[in-house]
Amino acid sequence: MDDLALLQAAAKGDPAAAGVFFRRFHDPVLAFLSRLVGRDDAEIDDLVQQTFLAALDAATTFEGRSQVKTWILGIAANKARDHRRKSGRRRTALSDVPQSASKPPSPSDGVKREQLRERLATALERLSAREREAFLLCDVEGIAGNIAADTLGVPQGTMWRRLHDARAKLRLALVGER
């Protein structure tokens, strides 16, 4: 069953479809929220659950102008925004830097990678919430800028400015020019 048909069946109250919908999108939603609010956040599971409950509540209003994954990540972004407003906490947004699979890392490579991960996590934490959302949606999740703009309900120019600013700040932080 494709994503749209699955969402429509879940919206009609089919518990099996709702279960498949949850299993299909759980990992992407969890990964996105973990990067957005921080993997250490004790409420991450609650945010995932709130995202799915909101998605199922709003499923009948889904217009199909984007992919279902993009739509549910937009809901997750809204839940994360609400969470930040309520808690006032800002945490690291990325848990790991991808490792090279070409050769086993040496101990010094591990130290360098950890230092890079820490600089990246700190740099992501210093981004505004809106810049972090733009960066994570477009550069980490691979969602096109125009679709991310629609998902967040902002003009495309605003999305591109946020993404540009986020990339520039991250680039400066990673090369140590702060």
ABEGO torsion letter per residue (X at the ends): XBAAAAAAAAAAGBAAAAAAAAAAAAAAAAAAAAAAAEAABAAAAAAAAAAAAAAAAAAAABAGABBAAAAAAAAAAAAAAAAAAAAGBBBBABABBBBBAABBBBAAAAAAAAAAAAAAAAAAAABBAAAAAAAAAAAAAGBBAAAAAAAAGBBAAAAAAAAAAAAAAAAAAAAGAX
